Amino acid sequence: MKILLAASYFLYPSSNGGAQMCRRVAHGLREAGHDVVVSCIDFVGERGKEFRTKWVEQDSYKVFAITPPERRAGYVQPLWRLKPSIQLSHIAQELCETTRPDLVYVNASLEIPDFSLVPHKLGIPTIFHVHCFGHLCAQQFLMDGNEQICSGPESLRKCFRCLQKDHGTPRQILEIISSFPIGSRLVTGFLGKARASSFQLYQGVKNIFAFTKELHQSVDAYIVTADSIAETETKYGAPKERIHILPHFLPEDRLKRSDRRDRAKGERARVGFFGRIAREKGFDLLVEALKKVNSKHPGLFDLWVISREGNPEDILKRFNGTTVSSERIRVFNNLTGAALNPVIAGLDVCIIPSLCLEIGPLTMLEAMAQGVPCIISDSVGMKSLIQDDHNGRLFPTGNVEVLRKILTDLLIRPDILETWKRQLPQIASEEEYITSLENIFHTITRAGKTQVCAG
C-alpha cells in the first residue's frame, strides 16, 4: 500500500511527542512493506511571503518539506492555523496527484489543515489521527477561560468570549468592535487591513466552526487513544461510527527496563513529574499538594522533574516558605529517548496531574514500562490502564486535596507502591501497534473501493 503521511512534525531537530511518533510510525509501516511518502512542515527553513516547498531526504525517506510564510509582527490571532489556504490546498492537491497514494494518513497536523480536506475531493481515503484538540478549538487542550474543561461548542459567542479572556482589555474592546461588520470596516480603515486582521477573533471562531464541519465531511476515519477521547470527538460532531480506538505504544528501546534500586529504609521517596511546565499540565497543582504534604509530614519526598523547560531555581521558588530545599529537587532537562530510562526507573511514583483532556500521555507509558506506578487525574486519556488502588490511583481533575491525601498515604505506607508495581499492565510494542494500524488502513481502503464500485 502506498501511504502519504502528512504531519506538522517529522524533520529533525523536532523532538516533541508528535515528531517521535510520526518517525516511529513511518519506520514501522515501511518495515511492514508499505511505500511511505512523508510531507511535513520545515520549521527551520527560511520563510518568505508565501509557502515554499522542496524534496529532502531524512533516514532514507523522501520528505516533501513545506516552509510556511512568515507571520507579521504583532499578529496574535490564535486561529490562523485552522484557516485553509488556497496556496496550501494547491500544494496538497499537486502532491496527492503526483504521488498517487492509496491512503492519506494525517498525523499531528495543525500546521497543514488542508491535507485533511483535499484528499477527499480527489477520492483518496483519509485517516485523521487525533494528537490534540487543536482541530476543534484554539485552546488545544479544551480548557476554557476559567481553566475548566470545555463543556462543548454551544455557540460562536461562547467560544469568542472564552478566547477573549486571554487578552488584555484594549485588545478585547477592538475584538468586540471587529465582530460586527461595520466595526470591522472601521478598524480596518484605522489600522490597515494587515494589522486589523489580527483583531478579527470572531471571524476566527467562525473559521474553526466551518473547518470542523468540513473536516467531519472529509475524513473517512479518526484514530483516538481512548474511549474518553472518542466521546469528546463525538460531542464536537465527529461521526461515532468512524472513530477507531488505538492506544499509544512505545518503541523497543523505551520498553527495555533499566535496573531499579530498592529504596532504603528511611530514604525519601522520589516523586516524578514529566513534561511541559504549563498550566494545563497541572504542575502547580502538584506543587501545591506536595507543599501541603510537607507541612504535616516534612522530609518524606524528593521531587524529580523531567522537562526540557525545567529550571531548578524557578521550581525551587514555588516552594518558598517551606522546608523543601534545593537538595530535594532534581531537574533533568537535557535527556531524551532511551537515555531517560534509568532516570525514570529511579522514581518511586509518577504524577500526571493534568487539568486538561490529555489525549494519552506517553509519560504514563514510559513510567509503567520502567515499573513505576502512576497517579493521574481522571481527565487523562488511556486512564483504563489504571485500575484504581490496584496498580495506581485516579483523582478528580484539579482536586488538590484528594491528591494530597493520596500522596500522604503512599509516602507514609510505601508498601502500597510495591504492591502496585507487581500489577502494572503490559505496554503495546511498535510491532503490535503497526499491525493494529494496518488493520484500520485496510478496513478504510476496502470501504473506499466498495463505495467507488457502487458509485
C-alpha positions in Angstrom: 0.0 0.0 0.0 1.3 3.5 -0.8 0.7 5.8 2.1 1.1 9.6 2.2 1.9 10.5 5.8 1.1 14.2 6.3 2.3 15.7 9.6 3.4 19.0 11.2 6.4 17.5 12.8 8.8 14.9 11.3 12.1 16.5 10.3 14.9 16.9 12.8 15.6 18.7 15.1 12.0 18.4 16.2 11.9 16.0 19.2 8.4 16.5 20.6 6.0 13.6 21.1 4.3 14.2 17.7 7.7 14.1 15.8 8.8 11.0 17.6 5.5 9.3 17.0 5.5 10.1 13.3 9.0 8.9 12.7 8.4 5.6 14.5 5.1 5.0 12.7 6.7 5.8 9.3 9.5 3.3 10.2 7.1 0.6 11.3 4.9 1.0 8.2 7.9 0.8 5.9 9.2 -2.3 7.8 5.8 -3.9 7.2 6.3 -3.5 3.5 4.4 -0.3 2.7 5.6 2.5 0.5 5.7 5.6 2.7 5.9 9.2 1.5 6.1 11.9 4.1 5.0 15.5 3.9 5.7 17.9 6.8 6.5 21.4 7.9 10.1 22.6 7.7 10.3 24.9 10.8 13.9 25.8 10.2 13.7 26.8 6.6 13.9 30.5 5.6 10.5 32.0 5.4 9.1 34.3 2.8 5.8 35.8 1.9 4.4 32.5 0.6 4.6 28.8 1.2 7.8 27.2 -0.1 8.3 23.5 -0.9 11.2 21.2 -1.6 12.0 17.5 -1.5 14.6 16.5 1.1 15.8 13.1 2.4 15.9 12.0 6.1 16.6 8.5 7.3 16.3 7.4 3.6 12.8 8.8 3.4 11.7 11.2 0.7 10.2 14.1 2.6 8.2 16.8 0.9 9.1 19.8 3.2 6.8 22.8 3.4 8.1 26.1 4.8 5.2 28.3 5.8 5.2 32.1 5.2 6.5 34.4 7.9 3.9 36.0 10.1 3.6 39.7 10.6 4.9 41.2 13.8 2.1 41.7 16.3 -0.2 39.1 14.6 -1.7 37.2 17.6 -4.9 35.9 16.0 -5.0 32.4 17.7 -6.9 30.6 15.0 -4.6 31.2 12.0 -3.7 27.5 11.8 -7.2 26.4 11.0 -7.9 28.8 8.2 -7.3 26.7 5.0 -5.0 28.4 2.5 -5.6 28.4 -1.3 -1.9 28.0 -1.9 -1.6 25.2 0.6 -4.6 23.5 -0.9 -3.0 23.6 -4.3 0.2 22.2 -2.8 -1.7 19.3 -1.2 -3.6 18.6 -4.4 -0.5 18.6 -6.5 1.4 16.3 -4.1 -1.6 13.8 -4.0 -1.8 13.8 -7.8 1.9 13.3 -8.1 2.4 10.6 -5.6 -1.0 8.9 -6.1 -1.3 7.3 -2.6 -3.8 4.7 -1.7 -4.4 6.5 1.5 -3.5 9.7 3.3 -2.7 9.4 6.9 -2.8 12.8 8.7 -0.9 12.8 11.9 -0.2 15.8 14.2 -1.4 18.2 11.5 -2.3 21.6 13.0 0.0 23.5 10.7 -1.3 21.8 7.5 -5.1 21.7 7.8 -5.6 21.5 4.0 -4.1 18.0 4.0 -7.1 16.8 6.0 -9.6 18.2 3.4 -8.1 17.9 -0.1 -7.7 14.1 -0.4 -11.4 13.6 0.0 -12.1 15.8 -3.0 -9.7 13.6 -5.0 -11.4 10.4 -3.9 -8.5 9.3 -1.7 -9.4 7.8 1.7 -8.2 10.0 4.6 -7.4 9.0 8.2 -7.1 11.7 10.8 -5.1 10.8 13.9 -6.0 12.9 16.9 -3.0 14.1 18.9 -4.5 17.2 20.5 -7.8 19.1 20.2 -6.4 21.9 18.1 -8.7 20.9 15.2 -11.7 21.7 17.5 -10.5 24.8 19.3 -7.7 27.4 19.5 -7.3 26.2 23.1 -5.6 23.0 22.0 -6.4 21.3 25.4 -10.0 22.3 25.5 -9.6 24.4 28.6 -11.9 27.4 28.8 -11.0 30.9 30.0 -11.7 29.8 33.6 -9.3 26.9 33.3 -12.1 24.4 33.4 -12.6 21.6 30.8 -14.7 22.9 28.0 -18.4 21.9 28.1 -18.7 22.0 24.3 -19.1 24.3 21.3 -22.5 25.6 22.2 -22.3 28.9 20.2 -20.0 31.2 18.4 -20.4 33.8 21.1 -19.5 31.4 23.9 -16.2 30.4 22.1 -15.5 34.1 21.3 -15.8 35.2 24.9 -13.8 32.2 26.1 -10.8 33.0 23.9 -11.0 36.7 24.7 -10.2 36.1 28.4 -6.5 35.5 27.4 -6.3 39.1 26.0 -6.0 42.5 27.7 -8.9 45.0 27.9 -7.8 47.3 25.0 -7.5 44.3 22.7 -10.8 42.8 23.9 -12.5 46.1 23.0 -11.1 46.1 19.5 -12.1 42.4 19.1 -15.7 43.2 20.1 -15.9 46.1 17.7 -14.4 44.0 14.9 -17.0 41.2 15.5 -19.6 43.5 13.8 -19.4 44.2 10.0 -19.4 48.0 10.4 -16.9 47.8 13.3 -14.6 45.6 11.3 -14.6 48.2 8.4 -13.8 51.0 10.9 -10.9 49.1 12.5 -9.6 48.2 9.0 -9.8 51.8 7.9 -8.0 53.0 11.0 -5.3 50.3 11.3 -5.0 48.9 7.8 -6.0 45.5 6.5 -3.0 43.5 7.8 -3.0 44.9 11.3 -6.8 44.8 11.6 -7.0 41.2 10.7 -5.3 40.4 14.0 -8.3 41.6 15.8 -10.9 39.6 13.9 -11.3 37.0 16.6 -15.0 36.4 16.0 -14.2 35.7 12.3 -11.5 33.3 13.5 -14.1 31.4 15.6 -16.4 31.2 12.6 -13.4 29.8 10.6 -12.9 27.0 13.1 -16.6 26.1 13.2 -16.5 25.9 9.4 -13.3 23.9 9.3 -14.5 21.4 11.9 -17.7 20.9 9.9 -15.8 20.3 6.6 -13.3 18.0 8.5 -16.2 15.8 9.6 -17.4 15.6 6.0 -13.9 14.8 4.6 -12.3 12.3 6.9 -13.0 8.6 6.5 -11.8 7.6 9.9 -10.5 9.1 13.1 -7.9 7.4 15.3 -8.0 8.2 19.0 -6.3 6.7 22.0 -9.2 6.1 24.4 -13.0 6.0 24.9 -12.9 9.4 26.6 -11.3 11.0 23.6 -13.8 9.2 21.3 -16.7 10.7 23.4 -15.2 14.2 23.1 -14.8 13.9 19.3 -18.4 12.7 19.1 -19.6 15.6 21.2 -18.0 18.0 18.8 -19.6 16.4 15.8 -17.4 13.5 14.6 -19.5 10.6 13.4 -19.2 7.9 16.0 -19.0 5.0 13.5 -15.9 6.5 12.0 -13.9 6.6 15.2 -11.3 3.8 15.9 -9.6 3.4 19.3 -5.9 2.6 19.2 -3.8 3.3 22.4 -0.3 4.5 22.1 2.8 2.3 22.0 6.4 2.6 23.0 9.4 1.7 20.7 11.6 -1.2 21.7 14.3 0.9 23.3 11.8 2.5 25.6 10.3 -0.8 26.6 13.6 -2.1 27.8 13.6 -1.9 31.6 16.5 -0.4 33.4 17.7 -1.8 36.7 15.8 -0.4 39.6 17.2 0.3 43.0 15.3 -0.7 46.2 14.6 2.3 48.4 16.4 2.0 51.7 14.5 2.3 54.9 14.1 5.9 55.9 15.1 7.2 52.4 12.9 9.9 50.9 10.5 8.8 48.2 11.2 10.0 44.7 8.1 11.7 43.2 8.3 12.3 39.5 6.8 14.8 37.0 7.4 14.6 33.3 6.6 17.1 30.5 5.9 20.8 30.0 5.7 23.0 33.0 2.4 24.6 31.8 -0.9 25.5 33.4 -2.8 22.7 31.6 -0.3 20.1 32.7 -1.1 20.8 36.4 2.4 21.2 37.6 1.4 24.0 40.1 -1.3 21.7 41.4 1.3 19.1 42.1 3.5 21.6 43.9 0.6 22.8 46.0 -0.3 19.2 47.0 3.4 18.5 47.9 3.6 21.7 50.0 0.6 20.5 51.9 2.1 17.1 52.4 5.4 18.6 53.6 3.7 20.9 56.1 2.4 17.9 58.0 5.0 15.3 57.2 8.3 17.1 56.4 11.1 15.3 54.7 9.1 12.5 53.1 9.9 13.1 49.4 12.2 14.4 46.7 10.8 15.9 43.6 12.3 14.8 40.2 11.2 16.9 37.2 11.9 15.6 33.7 11.3 18.6 31.4 13.2 20.5 28.7 11.7 23.6 30.3 12.8 22.6 33.8 14.8 25.3 35.7 15.8 24.3 39.2 15.7 27.9 40.5 12.2 28.5 39.2 10.9 25.3 40.6 12.5 25.9 44.0 10.8 29.3 44.1 7.5 27.6 44.0 8.4 26.0 47.4 9.2 29.3 49.1 8.2 29.3 52.7 8.6 25.6 53.1 11.3 23.3 54.3 11.8 21.8 50.8 15.4 22.7 49.9 17.3 22.6 46.7 18.9 19.2 47.5 15.4 17.7 47.4 14.7 18.9 43.8 16.4 17.4 40.8 15.7 18.6 37.2 16.6 16.6 34.1 16.3 18.9 31.1 18.9 17.6 28.6 17.9 13.9 28.2 15.7 12.4 25.6 14.6 9.0 24.3 16.1 5.8 25.9 18.6 7.9 27.9 15.7 8.7 30.2 15.0 5.1 31.1 17.4 4.8 34.1 16.2 8.2 35.4 12.5 7.1 35.2 13.4 3.7 36.8 14.8 5.6 39.7 11.4 7.1 40.6 9.0 5.6 43.2 5.9 7.1 41.7 5.0 9.3 38.7 2.3 12.0 38.9 0.3 13.2 35.9 -1.9 16.0 37.4 -3.2 17.4 34.1 -6.0 19.9 34.3 -6.9 19.3 30.6 -8.2 16.5 28.5 -5.0 14.6 27.8 -5.0 12.6 24.6 -2.9 9.8 26.1 0.4 10.9 27.6 3.4 8.9 26.6 4.9 9.7 30.0 2.4 7.3 31.7 3.5 4.5 29.4 7.2 5.3 29.9 6.8 5.2 33.6 4.9 1.9 33.6 7.4 0.4 31.2 10.1 1.1 33.9 8.0 -0.4 36.7 6.8 2.9 38.1 3.2 3.3 39.2 1.3 6.4 38.3 -1.2 8.7 39.9 -3.2 10.5 37.3 -6.1 13.0 37.0 -9.3 11.4 35.6 -9.2 13.7 32.5 -6.2 11.7 31.2 -6.8 9.6 28.1 -5.9 5.8 28.4 -6.8 6.0 32.1 -8.2 2.5 31.7 -4.7 1.3 32.1 -5.0 2.4 35.8 -7.1 0.1 38.0 -7.7 2.5 40.9 -5.9 1.4 44.0 -4.7 -1.8 42.3 -1.8 -0.6 40.2 -2.1 3.2 40.6 -4.6 5.9 41.5 -7.1 8.2 39.8 -8.1 11.5 41.3 -10.7 14.2 40.3 -9.1 16.7 37.9 -8.0 19.8 39.7 -8.7 18.5 43.2 -5.6 19.3 45.2 -7.0 17.9 48.5 -7.6 14.4 47.1 -4.1 14.4 45.5 -2.6 15.5 48.8 -4.4 12.6 50.6 -3.3 10.1 48.1 0.3 11.3 48.2 0.3 11.3 52.0 -1.0 7.7 52.2 1.7 6.5 49.7 4.6 8.3 51.4 3.8 7.0 54.9 3.0 3.5 53.6 5.5 2.7 50.8 4.4 -0.9 50.8 1.4 0.1 48.7 3.7 1.1 45.9 5.4 -2.3 45.9 2.0 -4.0 45.5 1.1 -1.7 42.6 4.4 -2.3 40.8 3.5 -6.0 40.6 0.2 -5.2 38.9 1.3 -2.8 36.1 -0.1 -3.6 32.6 1.9 -4.6 29.6 2.6 -1.7 27.2 2.0 -2.3 23.4 5.1 -2.6 21.3 5.7 -0.9 18.0 5.1 -4.1 16.1 1.7 -4.7 17.8 0.7 -1.1 17.2 1.6 -1.1 13.5 -0.4 -4.3 13.0 -3.5 -2.7 14.5 -2.9 0.4 12.4 -2.6 -1.7 9.2 -6.0 -3.3 10.1 -7.6 0.1 10.2 -6.0 1.2 7.0 -7.2 -2.0 5.2 -10.7 -1.5 6.5 -10.9 2.1 5.2 -9.3 1.4 1.8 -11.6 -1.6 1.2 -14.6 0.6 2.2 -13.4 3.3 -0.2 -13.1 0.8 -3.1 -16.6 -0.5 -2.4 -18.0 3.0 -2.5 -16.3 3.7 -5.8 -17.6 0.5 -7.3 -21.1 1.2 -6.0 -20.9 4.7 -7.5 
